[in-house]
């Protein structure tokens, strides 16, 4: 039976960004340009004020794209700012973004990076 060593990173955060449909690619490109390694994108439907805007009381669907990106804490502020600007979140109704601190993150870490991390 082979032994597997789990490398646990403890200085990471999850950025969740919810944007209008069609903006996720720009937000992810901005995050990658700021140093993020990758992203997960999925789709959702929002509710709220826009529901009441339909003609004759019909519901207006508010399709959203939800982006999740795990970043090292030392990259957090820079990546967060670039994502905010790319998603045009300074415009009313464009979306929302928040950060969740992560206690542990485990994934494959190449040997050369593990050596640097572990000293």
Backbone bond lengths (Angstrom), bond angles and torsions (degrees), N, CA, C in turn:
res aa  C-N    CA-C-N  psi(-1)  N-CA   C-N-CA  omega(-1)  CA-C   N-CA-C  phi
1 X - - - 1.448 - - 1.525 108.85 -
2 X 1.308 117.18 129.35 1.458 119.87 -177.29 1.528 110.93 -83.31
3 X 1.302 114.31 148.32 1.461 121.29 178.59 1.518 108.96 -90.98
4 X 1.320 116.88 134.18 1.455 121.77 176.25 1.522 108.32 -117.88
5 X 1.301 114.52 130.23 1.458 119.48 177.79 1.524 108.44 -102.21
6 X 1.315 116.06 128.61 1.457 120.73 178.73 1.521 108.54 -93.46
7 X 1.317 115.69 122.57 1.458 120.74 174.61 1.520 106.75 -93.35
8 X 1.313 116.06 118.94 1.461 121.45 -177.53 1.519 108.68 -108.23
9 X 1.322 115.29 124.09 1.458 121.18 175.91 1.524 108.09 -96.32
10 X 1.326 116.24 137.74 1.468 119.87 -175.45 1.522 113.14 -119.48
11 X 1.304 117.40 2.73 1.465 120.02 -178.14 1.526 110.05 -116.61
12 X 1.334 115.62 55.15 1.456 120.27 -176.38 1.521 111.28 -132.33
13 X 1.326 114.65 156.96 1.458 121.94 178.85 1.522 109.18 -137.12
14 X 1.315 115.94 155.66 1.453 122.98 177.02 1.525 108.67 -106.22
15 X 1.323 116.25 121.28 1.464 121.02 174.15 1.519 106.96 -96.70
16 X 1.317 116.67 124.86 1.455 122.40 174.91 1.517 107.44 -113.39
17 X 1.318 115.84 126.32 1.459 121.90 -177.35 1.525 108.25 -128.10
18 X 1.317 116.63 122.63 1.459 122.39 179.53 1.519 107.35 -110.51
19 X 1.338 115.90 117.52 1.461 120.80 -174.34 1.532 110.64 -128.39
20 X 1.328 114.77 167.04 1.457 120.90 174.47 1.529 108.97 -62.66
21 X 1.304 115.45 148.10 1.463 120.42 -179.75 1.529 110.09 -57.89
22 X 1.330 115.78 133.75 1.451 121.47 179.95 1.522 113.97 102.69
23 X 1.337 117.92 -9.11 1.458 121.10 -178.03 1.527 113.51 -100.46
24 X 1.318 118.90 -11.64 1.467 121.10 -173.40 1.526 112.65 -60.52
25 X 1.311 117.49 -41.57 1.467 119.21 -178.34 1.520 111.68 -61.12
26 X 1.331 117.34 -40.47 1.465 121.08 177.84 1.528 111.33 -66.08
27 X 1.333 116.49 -40.15 1.468 120.96 -179.64 1.526 110.20 -66.24
28 X 1.323 117.06 -43.85 1.470 121.13 179.63 1.527 110.38 -65.76
29 X 1.322 117.40 -41.45 1.472 120.29 178.30 1.522 110.50 -60.93
30 X 1.325 117.34 -41.03 1.465 121.14 178.37 1.529 110.68 -64.89
31 X 1.325 116.75 -41.73 1.467 120.73 179.26 1.522 111.11 -64.48
32 X 1.317 117.10 -43.04 1.469 120.54 178.79 1.517 110.61 -65.55
33 X 1.336 116.66 -38.22 1.453 120.82 176.76 1.520 112.48 -64.33
34 X 1.339 116.03 -25.36 1.462 121.45 179.41 1.528 112.62 -91.20
35 X 1.348 116.80 0.65 1.456 119.42 175.40 1.515 116.34 115.02
36 X 1.330 118.94 -5.34 1.469 120.34 177.71 1.525 108.77 -68.44
37 X 1.328 116.35 148.11 1.460 120.77 -175.65 1.517 113.67 -86.99
38 X 1.308 118.82 -26.96 1.456 121.14 -177.15 1.512 110.15 -179.24
39 X 1.326 115.48 -179.20 1.456 120.01 -176.42 1.518 110.35 -152.20
40 X 1.313 114.98 159.58 1.453 122.25 170.35 1.522 106.62 -116.76
41 X 1.331 116.42 130.58 1.461 121.43 -179.91 1.522 107.98 -120.94
42 X 1.326 116.33 132.27 1.459 119.95 171.56 1.519 108.48 -139.78
43 X 1.306 116.32 170.91 1.455 121.29 -172.44 1.514 111.12 -111.84
44 X 1.324 114.98 150.43 1.445 121.06 178.82 1.515 110.24 -149.55
45 X 1.309 114.36 176.78 1.459 120.76 178.23 1.509 107.64 -127.38
46 X 1.309 116.39 123.90 1.448 121.27 179.90 1.515 112.01 -91.76
47 X 1.315 115.11 160.80 1.462 120.75 174.71 1.510 108.34 -129.76
48 X 1.304 116.14 161.47 1.459 119.52 178.59 1.510 111.09 147.50
49 X 1.324 116.56 -144.56 1.451 123.32 -174.15 1.522 112.03 -55.60
50 X 1.313 117.52 -40.96 1.462 120.47 -175.56 1.526 112.97 -63.06
51 X 1.327 118.59 -21.57 1.462 120.77 178.08 1.523 111.62 -59.60
52 X 1.313 117.04 -32.21 1.461 121.55 -175.63 1.519 113.00 -86.04
53 X 1.320 117.96 1.51 1.456 121.58 -175.12 1.521 113.77 -92.59
54 X 1.305 118.23 -3.17 1.454 120.50 -177.04 1.518 112.67 -67.95
55 X 1.334 116.01 154.88 1.457 122.23 178.15 1.526 108.96 -71.94
56 X 1.319 116.46 133.72 1.463 123.18 178.99 1.523 112.53 58.04
57 X 1.306 116.17 31.39 1.457 120.76 176.73 1.517 114.65 79.08
58 X 1.336 117.76 6.25 1.460 119.64 176.99 1.524 109.70 -71.54
59 X 1.296 116.24 147.09 1.459 121.16 -178.24 1.532 109.95 -76.66
60 X 1.329 116.72 134.68 1.453 122.77 173.48 1.527 107.25 -94.07
61 X 1.324 116.89 117.90 1.457 120.88 179.48 1.522 109.61 -70.84
62 X 1.290 116.46 134.69 1.465 121.57 179.36 1.527 108.31 -112.55
63 X 1.323 116.64 82.58 1.458 121.63 -179.99 1.525 109.96 -70.60
64 X 1.314 116.59 135.58 1.457 122.78 -177.45 1.521 110.50 -127.26
65 X 1.320 114.96 156.46 1.451 121.90 169.87 1.528 106.53 -114.34
66 X 1.323 116.20 132.72 1.453 122.28 -176.72 1.523 107.88 -114.51
67 X 1.324 115.43 122.54 1.462 121.90 -175.72 1.521 108.36 -112.83
68 X 1.320 116.68 129.73 1.463 122.48 174.91 1.516 108.61 -118.67
69 X 1.326 115.52 128.05 1.453 121.27 179.53 1.529 108.87 -136.28
70 X 1.335 116.30 127.65 1.460 121.73 174.46 1.524 107.74 -94.39
71 X 1.326 116.07 127.06 1.463 120.97 179.84 1.521 109.91 -132.23
72 X 1.327 115.50 154.38 1.464 121.11 172.61 1.534 108.00 -67.39
73 X 1.307 116.32 146.22 1.463 120.44 -177.31 1.523 113.03 -58.02
74 X 1.336 117.64 -31.18 1.465 118.50 179.84 1.534 112.63 -73.42
75 X 1.327 118.38 -13.27 1.465 123.11 176.02 1.523 112.28 -98.29
76 X 1.308 116.96 -13.33 1.460 122.65 -167.65 1.529 114.09 -52.44
77 X 1.311 118.03 -55.36 1.460 120.69 -174.68 1.527 112.33 -62.60
78 X 1.321 116.50 -40.83 1.466 120.70 -178.66 1.530 111.18 -66.52
79 X 1.335 116.83 -47.70 1.462 121.51 -179.94 1.530 109.94 -64.38
80 X 1.332 116.76 -43.21 1.469 122.24 -179.80 1.530 110.42 -57.58
81 X 1.326 116.82 -47.04 1.466 121.05 -179.01 1.523 111.50 -62.83
82 X 1.331 117.37 -44.70 1.464 120.45 -179.18 1.528 111.57 -64.92
83 X 1.323 117.10 -38.25 1.462 120.75 177.36 1.526 111.00 -66.25
84 X 1.315 116.79 -42.85 1.464 122.42 179.42 1.526 110.41 -57.21
85 X 1.312 116.10 -47.47 1.464 120.72 -178.57 1.530 111.71 -68.35
86 X 1.331 118.14 -41.91 1.463 121.56 -179.44 1.524 111.78 -65.39
87 X 1.329 116.97 -34.08 1.461 121.24 179.39 1.513 113.72 -83.45
88 X 1.331 116.03 -1.77 1.473 122.28 -178.67 1.530 111.22 54.65
89 X 1.335 114.81 41.58 1.457 120.21 -176.52 1.523 112.93 -74.18
90 X 1.329 117.45 -3.34 1.459 120.59 174.13 1.534 110.91 -85.94
91 X 1.337 116.91 6.96 1.458 123.65 176.94 1.523 108.86 -107.44
92 X 1.333 118.69 131.46 1.473 120.65 -179.21 1.528 112.34 -54.88
93 X 1.321 115.73 134.94 1.450 122.16 175.82 1.514 116.38 81.61
94 X 1.330 117.68 2.49 1.463 119.49 -176.60 1.528 113.63 -83.47
95 X 1.310 117.82 -23.92 1.456 118.56 178.26 1.509 112.44 151.29
96 X 1.327 113.94 -168.77 1.463 121.71 -178.08 1.524 108.34 -147.59
97 X 1.324 115.73 154.13 1.457 120.82 -179.82 1.522 108.36 -142.13
98 X 1.325 117.05 142.69 1.467 120.38 178.31 1.524 110.25 -149.37
99 X 1.332 114.89 164.75 1.466 122.34 -177.24 1.526 109.13 -118.90
100 X 1.332 115.38 136.62 1.455 122.40 174.14 1.523 107.66 -117.86
101 X 1.321 117.33 123.75 1.470 121.05 177.39 1.525 108.75 -72.56
102 X 1.309 116.58 138.22 1.458 121.95 -178.63 1.525 109.88 -109.31
103 X 1.330 116.10 130.56 1.464 120.23 178.03 1.522 111.35 -74.01
104 X 1.333 115.80 -39.97 1.464 120.45 -177.68 1.520 109.09 -144.47
105 X 1.325 114.80 141.86 1.456 121.96 172.79 1.524 106.63 -133.67
106 X 1.324 116.68 129.60 1.463 120.56 178.86 1.521 108.86 -130.13
107 X 1.309 116.30 131.71 1.453 123.35 176.50 1.516 107.61 -159.95
108 X 1.301 116.95 179.07 1.456 119.81 175.83 1.524 108.94 -68.88
109 X 1.319 115.14 130.79 1.462 121.35 175.50 1.526 107.15 -124.88
110 X 1.345 117.91 119.28 1.469 120.21 -179.39 1.535 111.70 -55.87
111 X 1.329 115.26 149.72 1.473 121.84 -175.33 1.528 112.59 -54.96
112 X 1.339 118.23 -43.13 1.465 120.17 -178.28 1.536 112.53 -64.24
113 X 1.320 116.18 -32.86 1.471 119.84 177.68 1.526 110.23 -77.09
114 X 1.339 116.97 -38.30 1.469 120.75 177.00 1.522 110.70 -57.45
115 X 1.335 116.32 -42.90 1.467 120.17 -180.00 1.519 111.44 -61.33
116 X 1.332 116.36 -41.27 1.464 120.46 178.04 1.527 111.25 -65.46
117 X 1.323 116.46 -41.63 1.459 121.33 -179.02 1.520 112.44 -66.70
118 X 1.317 115.13 -41.14 1.467 120.57 -175.01 1.520 112.77 -87.78
119 X 1.333 116.04 -5.76 1.466 120.85 176.23 1.445 112.23 81.40
